[in-house]
Amino acid sequence: MARSWTFILLTFGFSWALILGFYLAGGEWGTLASTFVALGMMFIPALVAIYLQKVKDKQPLRDIGLRWSFNRWWWVAWLALVFRQFDIFLLNNSLIR
């Protein structure tokens, strides 16, 4: 239970710290910079999980399901991304004309 709370507190803490830093730097939502801040926030839970697993608990990353070997789902995910980008490209071109 304590490990869950540690994860939640670290995740929320880093997320709000990033938002506060962006705000104090004069950033505004709805801009290109805010898109990159939001993109960076997506990585915070994963980085906290990796930190807790490797640094704090000194356990292998396999225990949280993180593996660096290629498998068929890796290929499915990347091919789906490529095809989705192609669909968006076609949709944008059809809406412009």
C-alpha positions as CSV (number, residue, x, y, z in Angstrom):
1,M,0.0,0.0,0.0
2,A,2.8,2.4,0.8
3,R,4.4,1.8,-2.6
4,S,1.2,2.7,-4.3
5,W,1.0,6.0,-2.4
6,T,4.6,6.7,-3.2
7,F,3.9,6.2,-6.9
8,I,0.8,8.4,-6.8
9,L,2.4,11.2,-4.8
10,L,5.5,11.3,-7.0
11,T,3.5,11.2,-10.2
12,F,1.2,14.0,-9.1
13,G,4.1,16.0,-7.6
14,F,6.2,15.9,-10.8
15,S,3.1,16.6,-13.0
16,W,2.1,19.6,-11.0
17,A,5.7,20.8,-10.8
18,L,5.9,20.7,-14.6
19,I,2.7,22.6,-14.9
20,L,3.7,25.2,-12.3
21,G,7.1,25.7,-14.0
22,F,5.4,26.1,-17.4
23,Y,3.0,28.6,-15.9
24,L,5.7,30.6,-14.0
25,A,7.7,30.7,-17.2
26,G,4.9,32.6,-18.8
27,G,3.4,29.6,-20.8
28,E,-0.2,29.6,-21.9
29,W,-2.4,26.7,-22.7
30,G,-3.5,26.2,-26.3
31,T,-0.1,27.0,-27.7
32,L,2.5,24.8,-29.3
33,A,4.6,24.9,-26.2
34,S,1.7,23.6,-24.1
35,T,1.4,20.7,-26.4
36,F,5.0,19.7,-25.7
37,V,4.4,20.2,-21.9
38,A,1.4,17.9,-22.1
39,L,3.4,15.4,-24.1
40,G,6.1,15.5,-21.5
41,M,3.5,14.8,-18.8
42,M,2.6,11.6,-20.5
43,F,6.0,10.2,-19.6
44,I,5.9,11.1,-15.9
45,P,4.1,7.9,-14.7
46,A,6.4,5.6,-16.7
47,L,9.5,7.4,-15.4
48,V,8.3,7.3,-11.8
49,A,7.5,3.6,-12.2
50,I,11.0,2.9,-13.6
51,Y,12.6,5.0,-10.8
52,L,10.7,3.2,-8.1
53,Q,11.5,-0.2,-9.6
54,K,15.2,0.2,-10.4
55,V,16.5,2.8,-8.0
56,K,14.3,2.5,-4.9
57,D,13.5,-1.2,-4.9
58,K,16.5,-2.4,-6.9
59,Q,14.3,-4.9,-8.8
60,P,14.5,-5.8,-12.5
61,L,12.2,-4.0,-14.9
62,R,10.7,-7.3,-16.1
63,D,8.8,-7.4,-12.8
64,I,6.7,-4.4,-14.0
65,G,6.3,-5.8,-17.5
66,L,8.9,-3.7,-19.2
67,R,11.0,-5.7,-21.7
68,W,13.3,-4.4,-24.4
69,S,13.0,-7.4,-26.7
70,F,11.1,-7.1,-29.9
71,N,7.9,-9.1,-30.3
72,R,4.9,-9.1,-32.6
73,W,3.0,-6.5,-30.6
74,W,5.8,-4.1,-30.9
75,W,5.5,-4.4,-34.7
76,V,1.7,-4.2,-34.5
77,A,1.9,-0.9,-32.5
78,W,4.3,0.7,-34.9
79,L,2.5,-0.3,-38.0
80,A,-0.8,0.9,-36.5
81,L,0.9,4.2,-35.9
82,V,2.1,4.5,-39.4
83,F,-1.2,3.5,-40.9
84,R,-3.1,6.0,-38.6
85,Q,-0.8,8.8,-39.7
86,F,-1.5,7.9,-43.3
87,D,-5.3,7.9,-42.6
88,I,-5.0,11.4,-41.0
89,F,-3.0,12.6,-44.0
90,L,-5.7,11.4,-46.4
91,L,-8.5,12.9,-44.3
92,N,-6.8,16.3,-44.1
93,N,-6.3,16.3,-47.9
94,S,-9.9,15.4,-48.6
95,L,-11.2,18.2,-46.2
96,I,-9.0,20.8,-47.8
97,R,-10.3,20.3,-51.3
